[in-house]
């Protein structure tokens, strides 16, 4: 499938400012998924999967 929702670097940083998870190091869309947009997100503290 595809990433349906594109997220700019600025929007990602603004969103992450509300959480104590560190600054983003890498952010990459995941092609799998049927209805949602999924991203691999790595910050200074840990790794996440962000689903929009």
C-alpha positions in Angstrom: 0.0 0.0 0.0 1.2 3.5 0.6 1.7 6.3 3.1 -1.5 8.3 2.8 -0.6 11.2 5.1 2.7 13.1 4.4 4.3 14.7 7.4 6.9 17.6 7.1 9.9 17.8 9.3 8.5 20.9 10.8 5.2 19.3 11.6 6.9 16.3 13.1 9.1 18.4 15.4 6.1 20.5 16.5 4.1 17.3 17.3 7.0 15.7 19.2 7.5 18.9 21.3 4.5 17.8 23.3 6.2 14.6 24.5 9.4 13.9 26.4 10.8 11.4 23.8 13.8 13.3 22.4 14.5 14.9 19.1 13.8 12.9 15.9 16.9 11.1 14.4 15.1 9.2 11.6 11.6 9.2 10.2 10.6 6.9 7.4 7.2 5.9 5.9 6.2 2.2 6.0 4.7 0.9 2.8 2.5 -1.7 4.5 -0.9 -0.8 5.8 -4.4 -0.6 4.3 -6.1 2.4 5.9 -3.5 4.3 8.0 -0.2 5.9 7.4 2.6 4.3 9.4 6.1 5.6 10.0 9.3 4.3 11.7 10.4 7.0 14.1 13.7 6.9 16.0 14.4 9.6 18.5 17.3 10.3 20.9 15.6 8.1 23.5 14.0 5.2 21.6 12.3 3.8 18.5 8.6 4.0 17.7 6.0 3.2 15.1 3.8 6.3 14.5 0.4 5.6 13.1 -1.8 8.4 11.6 
